[in-house]
Amino acid sequence: MTTLRCERHNCDIKDFSWFGKDNLMQRAESLAALQTQAVELENIQVLGEEILASCHPDAIITLKSWISVTKTRYEEVEAWAQQQSQKIQASLAALDEAKEEVQSLLDWISSAEEALNLRDQESLPETSEQNQELIEQHMVFMEEMNKKFPEIQHATKSCKHKSSPKQVSPSKRPLTKRRSTMKLPPVVPVPLEHLDPQTPPLTQLVSQWQKLWHLAVARQNRLAQHQQMLREVTMDFQNIFTIVTKLEEQCSILLELVL
């Protein structure tokens, strides 16, 4: 079971789900039912006073003792119930606050993903200058994601961490031929991949953030590759233009010799 910590209300939330809230509501109802016992206590005290008025003198001390114990025990339970009521109210408020925080982040991710998908539907420009503008626009988008990431971390800090896989020692790694070895591009770690959320809202938040991250990285790579292709095409045209210019110069020289 995931335990959420609310710094604002200084309390823990045992479960971040509708079932957790239902349990808190049931406890609140139980504590409310305790308040109705105050009438029973008053009836007991009235009955005790009536008995004291007509009982044997030797029983007075015992009866007063039981009446006092009954009142004291009820006051102790009532004080405990008030403390529990305050904790329940704080837990309910913290639960609502945590749900609002997660929902706000999910809404932001949904809007960002929609905007990213709309940009991906547009055809890539045919000039490196226009493509560079798209690259700079996407860099702003990535910066916005980086600014939002601390909020994601704060909302998911209660998640458990996955058990790290056993690392293979160098002596036990499979041998490969030297010819087949080549440098691979560095692996970029997926954000929050070490988390193991235990509740549906946090599971959805982690999943949606990772999806948005994958889309953003894919567009970044696509724009970079397109920019590289445009540069290569530009260089090819420049080389062709240089060759054609030289051929024209050589043809002009040959024509002068012939004439």
PyMOL commands that set and color helices and strands:
alter all, ss='L'
color gray80, all
select helices_A, chain A and resi 18-35+37-54+57-121+128-155+170-172+200-258
alter helices_A, ss='H'
color red, helices_A
select strands_A, chain A and resi 4-6+11-13+160-161+195-196
alter strands_A, ss='S'
color yellow, strands_A
deselect
rebuild
show_as cartoon
